[in-house]
């Protein structure tokens, strides 16, 4: 990105001032090096978002921001429904409620290393992963409706988890306002046999070691100790979420003119929040959020079963589950007043600060866990939301490293077998059914996750708590 086109407001905050059809400025949180490495398309897309009706304060880009569909990935924007605010399927993303959950195991590194190869093979065979993967669960029409309305709560009611999991999940495992009737039959058919599956792309299941503690007090509140072993699951709403995005992007593009919306980019298709199309999409999107929450809950159940066989001492208690492709109705302070806003976070994580009433009581004083997944073979991080993040970007933070090169470019640079061998030499077992997928997700295809996390920390978006080193990585 051309840094000359930006105004440096703080050490880690850059502004594109209001110009042309922009209604608010663009704010990018990043180091100078990260900004320079961002595609110029990130600036263009963030400026387009800043031109949408009803946007509040600014169009934000997180330190991991890169080019996406309509919104940049790593984009955050809030809209006021009372002032013509809109909802955009491109501002949520195709993989609705793609997210991460982190599980304690109660084990130390020494407990896992002797059985690591056996554990990796059991996880690989026991957790369906990859393009078009199918699980052991096949939902009837009635079960599909119940799942889309009930989310992880539905999964727990069917013995794929325990009630304590729900307290450590955003929305307590179920997003209210879901309308399964607004989800197309095709979307439902695509999901019928995909519950309890990991998917492909950057989704993964990892066994990790807590390799470094940055904030001892918050780490203690989160139950994290150096040398402990945790499990991280990264996946979303699979075929259902993708189909909902496809269905409503088309519908929003077709209806934009009738709502008097001038789209700077067709990919930025949107609808007023109080319109029929806007309400229909919101109901469908919330159903997709519930699908993702249920999916991660079922995957958690599968992981627990596998650990119980290989590592009988393991506990597998949930630390937290966060989503990073959503639009949520939240209360935020704007110009000294509390306002109800619809906050789009695309490739960005909610990061409520200490004391927020929506957080579970045991960790409320520490702030919300913010789970930052690394690229394959690199570290992941646990951060905590800050008080400052409320005023910086509607309590939002980054979600991962962010791609540095496209999947097509990655295939030209890396070979899957060599990536696996190189990571094995570093002590990381990678299991995947797709050599092509491994090449596309090579560690070098992503930004330096440590630099991204440091930028989020220094900007005040979230506070560093712990670093997690991968031991086993299961990919689609």
C-alpha positions as CSV (number, residue, x, y, z in Angstrom):
1,X,0.0,0.0,0.0
2,X,1.2,3.5,-0.8
3,X,1.9,4.9,2.6
4,X,2.0,8.5,1.2
5,X,-1.8,8.3,0.8
6,X,-2.3,7.9,4.6
7,X,-2.1,10.2,7.6
8,X,-0.3,8.7,10.6
9,X,-2.5,9.5,13.6
10,X,-0.8,7.3,16.2
11,X,2.2,4.9,16.2
12,X,-0.1,2.1,15.1
13,X,-3.1,4.0,13.6
14,X,-3.3,5.3,10.0
15,X,-6.1,7.3,8.5
16,X,-7.6,7.8,5.0
17,X,-9.4,11.1,5.5
18,X,-13.0,11.6,4.2
19,X,-13.0,12.4,0.5
20,X,-15.4,11.9,-2.4
21,X,-18.4,9.8,-1.4
22,X,-16.9,8.7,1.9
23,X,-19.1,9.3,4.9
24,X,-16.5,8.5,7.5
25,X,-12.7,8.1,7.5
26,X,-10.8,4.8,7.2
27,X,-8.6,3.8,10.1
28,X,-6.0,1.1,9.7
29,X,-4.3,-0.4,12.8
30,X,-0.9,-1.7,11.9
31,X,2.9,-1.1,11.9
32,X,4.4,0.8,9.1
33,X,5.9,-2.4,7.7
34,X,2.5,-4.2,7.8
35,X,0.8,-1.3,6.1
36,X,3.4,-1.2,3.3
37,X,2.9,-4.9,2.7
38,X,-0.9,-4.6,2.4
39,X,-2.4,-4.8,-1.0
40,X,-3.6,-1.5,-2.4
41,X,-7.0,-3.2,-2.7
42,X,-7.3,-3.1,1.1
43,X,-7.4,0.7,1.1
44,X,-9.8,0.7,-1.9
45,X,-12.2,-1.7,-0.2
46,X,-12.1,0.0,3.2
47,X,-12.8,3.4,1.4
48,X,-15.8,1.8,-0.4
49,X,-17.1,0.5,3.0
50,X,-16.8,4.1,4.4
51,X,-19.2,5.2,1.7
52,X,-22.1,3.0,2.8
53,X,-25.3,4.5,4.3
54,X,-25.5,4.6,8.1
55,X,-21.9,3.8,8.9
56,X,-20.7,5.1,12.3
57,X,-17.4,6.6,13.2
58,X,-15.0,4.9,10.7
59,X,-14.3,2.0,8.4
60,X,-11.6,0.0,10.2
61,X,-8.9,-2.4,9.1
62,X,-7.1,-4.7,11.5
63,X,-3.4,-5.5,11.4
64,X,-4.0,-8.7,9.4
65,X,-6.1,-7.0,6.8
66,X,-5.9,-8.3,3.2
67,X,-8.1,-8.2,0.1
68,X,-11.5,-9.9,0.3
69,X,-14.9,-10.0,-1.3
70,X,-16.5,-6.5,-0.9
71,X,-15.1,-5.8,2.6
72,X,-11.4,-6.4,3.2
73,X,-10.8,-9.4,5.3
74,X,-9.9,-7.9,8.7
75,X,-12.5,-5.2,8.2
76,X,-14.8,-3.8,10.9
77,X,-17.7,-1.5,10.4
78,X,-20.8,-0.6,12.5
79,X,-24.1,0.7,11.2
80,X,-27.0,2.5,12.9
81,X,-30.4,1.1,11.7
82,X,-32.1,4.4,12.8
83,X,-29.9,6.3,10.4
84,X,-30.3,4.2,7.3
85,X,-27.7,1.7,8.3
86,X,-27.2,-1.4,6.0
87,X,-26.2,-5.0,6.4
88,X,-23.9,-6.5,3.8
89,X,-23.4,-10.2,3.1
90,X,-19.9,-9.3,1.8
91,X,-19.2,-7.6,5.2
92,X,-19.9,-10.9,6.9
93,X,-18.2,-13.3,4.5
94,X,-19.1,-16.6,2.9
95,X,-18.0,-18.7,5.8
96,X,-20.5,-17.3,8.3
97,X,-19.3,-17.5,11.9
98,X,-16.0,-19.1,10.9
99,X,-14.3,-19.1,14.3
100,X,-11.9,-20.7,16.8
101,X,-12.4,-22.5,20.0
102,X,-9.6,-23.4,22.5
103,X,-9.8,-26.4,24.9
104,X,-7.7,-27.1,27.9
105,X,-6.5,-30.7,28.1
106,X,-5.2,-30.7,31.7
107,X,-2.1,-32.4,30.3
108,X,1.5,-31.3,30.1
109,X,3.9,-31.6,27.2
110,X,5.5,-34.7,28.8
111,X,2.1,-36.4,28.8
112,X,1.5,-36.0,25.1
113,X,4.9,-36.5,23.5
114,X,5.2,-40.3,24.0
115,X,1.8,-40.8,22.3
116,X,1.9,-37.9,19.9
117,X,2.1,-39.9,16.7
118,X,-0.7,-42.2,17.8
119,X,-2.8,-39.2,18.8
120,X,-2.2,-37.4,15.5
121,X,-3.3,-40.5,13.5
122,X,-6.4,-41.0,15.7
123,X,-7.4,-37.3,15.3
124,X,-6.8,-37.5,11.5
125,X,-9.0,-40.7,11.1
126,X,-11.6,-39.6,13.6
127,X,-12.3,-36.0,12.6
128,X,-13.7,-35.7,9.0
129,X,-11.8,-33.0,7.1
130,X,-11.3,-31.7,3.5
131,X,-13.3,-30.5,0.6
132,X,-16.7,-32.1,0.6
133,X,-16.0,-34.1,3.7
134,X,-19.0,-35.8,5.3
135,X,-19.7,-36.7,8.9
136,X,-21.5,-39.6,10.6
137,X,-24.5,-37.3,11.3
138,X,-27.2,-36.9,8.7
139,X,-30.0,-34.5,9.7
140,X,-33.6,-34.8,8.8
141,X,-35.6,-31.7,7.8
142,X,-36.9,-31.3,11.4
143,X,-33.4,-31.8,12.9
144,X,-32.0,-29.2,10.5
145,X,-34.6,-26.7,11.6
146,X,-33.8,-27.4,15.2
147,X,-30.1,-27.1,14.7
148,X,-30.3,-23.8,12.9
149,X,-32.4,-22.4,15.7
150,X,-30.5,-23.9,18.6
151,X,-26.8,-23.8,17.7
152,X,-24.5,-25.3,20.2
153,X,-27.3,-25.5,22.7
154,X,-29.0,-28.0,20.3
155,X,-25.8,-30.0,20.1
156,X,-25.4,-30.2,23.9
157,X,-29.1,-31.3,24.2
158,X,-28.1,-34.2,21.9
159,X,-25.2,-35.2,24.1
160,X,-22.4,-33.6,21.9
161,X,-21.1,-31.6,24.8
162,X,-21.9,-30.3,28.3
163,X,-23.7,-27.3,29.6
164,X,-20.5,-25.8,30.8
165,X,-19.4,-25.4,27.2
166,X,-22.2,-23.0,26.5
167,X,-21.0,-20.5,29.2
168,X,-17.7,-20.3,27.4
169,X,-19.2,-19.7,23.9
170,X,-20.2,-16.4,22.3
171,X,-24.0,-15.9,22.5
172,X,-23.9,-18.8,25.1
173,X,-24.0,-21.2,22.2
174,X,-27.1,-19.9,20.5
175,X,-27.7,-16.7,18.5
176,X,-31.2,-15.4,19.1
177,X,-33.3,-14.2,16.1
178,X,-32.3,-17.0,13.8
179,X,-34.9,-17.7,11.1
180,X,-34.3,-21.1,9.4
181,X,-37.1,-20.4,7.0
182,X,-34.9,-17.7,5.4
183,X,-32.3,-20.3,4.6
184,X,-32.7,-21.8,1.1
185,X,-33.3,-25.5,0.5
186,X,-30.1,-25.8,-1.4
187,X,-28.1,-24.4,1.6
188,X,-29.8,-26.9,3.9
189,X,-29.1,-29.8,1.5
190,X,-25.4,-28.8,1.4
191,X,-25.2,-29.0,5.2
192,X,-27.2,-32.2,5.7
193,X,-24.2,-34.4,6.1
194,X,-21.5,-31.8,7.0
195,X,-22.2,-31.5,10.7
196,X,-19.1,-32.4,12.7
197,X,-16.7,-31.8,9.8
198,X,-13.6,-29.6,9.7
199,X,-13.7,-28.5,6.1
200,X,-10.7,-27.3,4.1
201,X,-8.7,-24.1,3.3
202,X,-7.3,-22.5,6.4
203,X,-9.4,-24.6,8.8
204,X,-7.6,-26.9,11.1
205,X,-7.5,-28.9,14.3
206,X,-4.3,-28.4,16.3
207,X,-2.8,-29.8,19.5
208,X,-0.5,-27.0,20.9
209,X,1.8,-26.3,23.8
210,X,1.6,-23.1,25.8
211,X,5.1,-22.0,25.1
212,X,5.2,-18.5,26.5
213,X,3.1,-16.4,29.0
214,X,3.0,-12.6,28.5
215,X,0.5,-11.6,31.2
216,X,0.6,-13.9,34.2
217,X,-2.5,-12.5,35.8
218,X,-4.8,-12.9,32.8
219,X,-3.2,-16.2,31.9
220,X,-4.1,-17.5,35.4
221,X,-7.7,-16.3,35.0
222,X,-7.8,-18.2,31.7
223,X,-6.3,-21.3,33.2
224,X,-3.1,-21.1,31.0
225,X,0.3,-22.3,32.2
226,X,3.6,-22.7,30.4
227,X,4.1,-26.2,29.3
228,X,0.3,-27.0,29.3
229,X,-1.3,-28.6,26.2
230,X,-4.3,-27.2,24.6
231,X,-6.4,-28.0,21.5
232,X,-7.6,-25.4,19.0
233,X,-10.4,-26.0,16.5
234,X,-10.8,-23.6,13.5
235,X,-13.9,-24.0,11.3
236,X,-17.2,-22.4,10.4
237,X,-20.6,-23.0,8.9
238,X,-19.4,-25.1,5.9
239,X,-21.6,-25.4,2.8
240,X,-24.6,-23.8,4.4
241,X,-22.9,-20.5,5.2
242,X,-21.3,-20.3,1.8
243,X,-24.7,-20.9,0.1
244,X,-26.4,-18.2,2.2
245,X,-23.7,-15.7,1.2
246,X,-24.1,-16.6,-2.4
247,X,-27.9,-16.4,-2.3
248,X,-28.1,-13.1,-0.5
249,X,-25.3,-11.3,-2.3
250,X,-27.2,-11.8,-5.5
251,X,-30.5,-10.7,-3.9
252,X,-28.9,-7.6,-2.4
253,X,-27.2,-6.6,-5.6
254,X,-30.5,-7.0,-7.5
255,X,-32.5,-4.9,-4.9
256,X,-29.9,-2.2,-4.2
257,X,-31.3,0.3,-6.7
258,X,-34.8,-0.1,-5.4
259,X,-33.6,1.0,-2.0
260,X,-31.7,4.0,-3.4
261,X,-28.3,2.5,-2.7
262,X,-25.5,3.3,-5.0
263,X,-22.9,0.5,-4.8
264,X,-19.3,1.5,-5.3
265,X,-18.6,-2.2,-6.0
266,X,-21.1,-4.9,-6.8
267,X,-19.3,-7.2,-4.3
268,X,-20.3,-4.7,-1.6
269,X,-24.0,-5.5,-2.1
270,X,-26.1,-4.6,0.9
271,X,-29.6,-3.8,2.0
272,X,-31.1,-1.5,4.7
273,X,-31.3,-3.2,8.0
274,X,-35.0,-2.3,8.2
275,X,-35.8,-3.6,4.7
276,X,-37.3,-7.0,3.8
277,X,-34.1,-8.2,2.3
278,X,-32.1,-6.9,5.2
279,X,-34.3,-8.6,7.7
280,X,-34.3,-11.9,5.7
281,X,-30.5,-12.0,5.5
282,X,-30.1,-11.2,9.2
283,X,-32.4,-14.2,10.0
284,X,-30.5,-16.5,7.7
285,X,-27.1,-15.3,8.8
286,X,-28.0,-15.9,12.5
287,X,-29.1,-19.4,11.5
288,X,-25.7,-19.9,9.9
289,X,-24.0,-18.6,13.1
290,X,-25.9,-21.3,15.0
291,X,-24.8,-23.9,12.4
292,X,-21.1,-23.0,13.0
293,X,-21.5,-23.0,16.8
294,X,-23.2,-26.5,16.6
295,X,-20.5,-27.7,14.2
296,X,-17.6,-26.7,16.5
297,X,-19.5,-28.2,19.4
298,X,-19.8,-31.6,17.7
299,X,-16.1,-31.5,16.7
300,X,-15.3,-30.8,20.3
301,X,-17.2,-34.0,21.2
302,X,-15.3,-36.0,18.7
303,X,-12.0,-34.7,20.0
304,X,-12.9,-35.6,23.5
305,X,-13.7,-39.1,22.5
306,X,-10.4,-39.5,20.8
307,X,-8.4,-38.0,23.7
308,X,-10.3,-40.3,26.2
309,X,-8.8,-43.3,24.3
310,X,-5.3,-42.1,23.8
311,X,-4.8,-39.8,26.9
312,X,-7.4,-41.0,29.5
313,X,-6.3,-38.3,32.0
314,X,-7.3,-35.4,29.6
315,X,-10.1,-33.1,30.7
316,X,-10.9,-31.1,27.6
317,X,-12.6,-28.1,29.3
318,X,-13.5,-25.2,27.0
319,X,-11.5,-22.0,27.4
320,X,-13.6,-20.0,24.9
321,X,-15.2,-20.0,21.5
322,X,-15.1,-16.9,19.3
323,X,-16.4,-16.1,15.8
324,X,-14.8,-13.9,13.3
325,X,-17.3,-13.6,10.4
326,X,-20.5,-12.1,11.8
327,X,-22.8,-9.1,12.1
328,X,-24.0,-8.6,15.7
329,X,-26.4,-6.1,17.4
330,X,-24.3,-4.5,20.2
331,X,-24.4,-1.5,22.4
332,X,-21.5,0.9,22.0
333,X,-20.7,4.4,23.2
334,X,-20.7,6.9,20.4
335,X,-20.3,10.6,21.0
336,X,-21.0,10.1,24.7
337,X,-24.2,8.1,24.1
338,X,-25.0,4.4,24.1
339,X,-26.3,3.3,20.7
340,X,-27.5,0.0,19.4
341,X,-25.4,-0.8,16.3
342,X,-24.9,-3.7,13.9
343,X,-21.2,-4.4,14.0
344,X,-19.8,-6.3,10.9
345,X,-16.6,-8.2,11.7
346,X,-15.2,-9.9,8.6
347,X,-12.0,-11.7,9.5
348,X,-12.0,-9.9,12.8
349,X,-12.7,-11.0,16.4
350,X,-15.0,-9.5,19.0
351,X,-12.8,-8.3,21.9
352,X,-14.9,-7.1,24.8
353,X,-12.9,-5.6,27.6
354,X,-12.8,-6.4,31.4
355,X,-16.1,-6.2,33.2
356,X,-18.3,-6.6,30.1
357,X,-21.6,-8.2,31.2
358,X,-21.7,-10.6,28.3
359,X,-18.6,-12.4,29.5
360,X,-18.7,-15.5,31.8
361,X,-18.3,-14.5,35.5
362,X,-15.1,-16.5,36.1
363,X,-13.2,-14.5,33.4
364,X,-15.2,-11.3,33.3
365,X,-12.6,-9.2,35.2
366,X,-9.8,-10.3,32.8
367,X,-11.6,-9.5,29.5
368,X,-12.7,-11.6,26.7
369,X,-10.3,-14.3,25.4
370,X,-9.3,-13.4,21.8
371,X,-8.1,-16.4,20.0
372,X,-5.6,-15.7,17.1
373,X,-5.0,-18.7,14.9
374,X,-1.6,-19.0,13.3
375,X,-0.9,-20.2,9.8
376,X,0.0,-23.9,9.5
377,X,3.1,-24.6,11.5
378,X,3.4,-21.2,13.1
379,X,2.3,-20.1,16.6
380,X,-1.2,-19.2,17.7
381,X,-1.9,-16.7,20.4
382,X,-4.4,-16.0,23.2
383,X,-5.1,-12.3,23.8
384,X,-7.6,-10.5,26.0
385,X,-10.0,-7.7,25.1
386,X,-9.1,-4.2,26.5
387,X,-11.2,-1.3,27.8
388,X,-9.5,0.9,25.1
389,X,-10.7,-1.3,22.3
390,X,-14.3,-0.1,22.7
391,X,-13.3,3.4,21.6
392,X,-10.7,2.2,19.0
393,X,-12.8,-0.2,16.9
394,X,-16.0,-1.2,18.6
395,X,-14.2,-3.8,20.7
396,X,-12.6,-5.6,17.8
397,X,-9.3,-7.2,17.1
398,X,-7.5,-9.2,14.4
399,X,-8.3,-12.9,13.8
400,X,-5.1,-14.4,12.4
401,X,-2.0,-13.8,10.4
402,X,-3.8,-12.8,7.2
403,X,-2.7,-14.0,3.8
404,X,0.4,-12.5,2.2
405,X,0.0,-14.3,-1.2
406,X,-2.9,-15.8,-3.0
407,X,-3.5,-19.6,-3.0
408,X,-2.6,-19.6,-6.7
409,X,0.7,-17.9,-6.0
410,X,1.3,-20.3,-3.1
411,X,0.9,-23.3,-5.4
412,X,3.7,-21.9,-7.6
413,X,6.1,-21.4,-4.7
414,X,5.6,-24.5,-2.5
415,X,5.1,-28.2,-2.7
416,X,2.9,-29.9,-0.2
417,X,5.2,-32.8,0.5
418,X,8.2,-30.5,1.2
419,X,6.1,-28.3,3.5
420,X,5.1,-31.4,5.5
421,X,8.7,-32.6,5.7
422,X,10.0,-29.2,6.7
423,X,7.5,-28.9,9.5
424,X,8.3,-32.4,10.7
425,X,11.9,-31.3,11.0
426,X,10.7,-28.6,13.3
427,X,8.8,-31.1,15.4
428,X,5.3,-30.5,14.0
429,X,3.2,-33.4,12.7
430,X,0.9,-32.3,9.8
431,X,-1.8,-34.7,8.6
432,X,-3.8,-33.9,5.5
433,X,-5.5,-35.7,2.6
434,X,-4.6,-32.9,0.2
435,X,-1.0,-32.1,-0.9
436,X,-2.4,-29.2,-2.9
437,X,-4.2,-27.9,0.2
438,X,-0.9,-28.0,2.2
439,X,0.9,-26.0,-0.5
440,X,-1.9,-23.4,-0.5
441,X,-1.7,-23.0,3.2
442,X,2.1,-23.1,3.5
443,X,3.4,-20.9,6.4
444,X,5.1,-18.5,4.0
445,X,1.8,-17.8,2.3
446,X,0.8,-15.8,5.4
447,X,2.0,-12.7,7.2
448,X,4.1,-13.0,10.3
449,X,1.5,-13.7,12.9
450,X,3.8,-12.4,15.7
451,X,4.1,-9.0,14.0
452,X,0.3,-8.9,13.6
453,X,-0.3,-9.8,17.2
454,X,2.3,-7.3,18.4
455,X,0.6,-4.6,16.4
456,X,-2.8,-5.4,17.9
457,X,-1.3,-5.4,21.4
458,X,0.5,-2.1,20.9
459,X,-2.5,-0.4,19.3
460,X,-4.6,-1.4,22.4
461,X,-7.0,-3.6,20.4
462,X,-6.2,-6.6,22.7
463,X,-3.6,-7.6,25.2
464,X,-1.1,-10.4,24.7
465,X,-1.6,-13.3,27.1
466,X,0.0,-16.5,25.8
467,X,1.8,-18.0,22.8
468,X,0.8,-21.5,21.6
469,X,3.3,-23.7,19.7
470,X,1.8,-26.3,17.4
471,X,2.6,-30.0,18.0
472,X,0.0,-31.7,15.8
473,X,-1.9,-30.0,12.9
474,X,-4.8,-31.7,11.1
475,X,-5.8,-30.1,7.8
476,X,-8.5,-30.7,5.3
